[in-house]
């Protein structure tokens, strides 16, 4: 009888693990506009980024939507590390930003992951009229 109980316990554990699914992904977002740029722009453009981060795999995934820019988006990036009101270099490029929505993913380094979780990343969309960035939004949980 003990062998049967051990087998049932092992079976129950395997079912529990199978149903648990993937690790919990941290949900984040960014609301993009011209007044959040540094320095601010007068752009009527608006945007949003829906972001997921899986700490177990360090995988960052995103969907960025935008409208109302002064012209076509020429570049898009996650920048950091920087708090709101500060500028920083490119941390992760958004390669397909020319059309909305732009979706993608990247695997972060330990340092990038720490900066992201500390709220020190922002999303920036650039245009020809605003090469330094037309709309921007800080990534928040």
Secondary structure as GFF3:
##gff-version 3
##sequence-region A 1 141
A	DSSP	alpha_helix	2	20	.	.	.	ID=ss1
A	DSSP	beta_strand	26	33	.	.	.	ID=ss2
A	DSSP	three_ten_helix	34	36	.	.	.	ID=ss3
A	DSSP	beta_strand	46	54	.	.	.	ID=ss4
A	DSSP	beta_strand	59	67	.	.	.	ID=ss5
A	DSSP	beta_strand	73	80	.	.	.	ID=ss6
A	DSSP	beta_strand	90	93	.	.	.	ID=ss7
A	DSSP	beta_strand	102	107	.	.	.	ID=ss8
A	DSSP	alpha_helix	110	117	.	.	.	ID=ss9
A	DSSP	beta_strand	121	127	.	.	.	ID=ss10
A	DSSP	beta_strand	135	138	.	.	.	ID=ss11
###
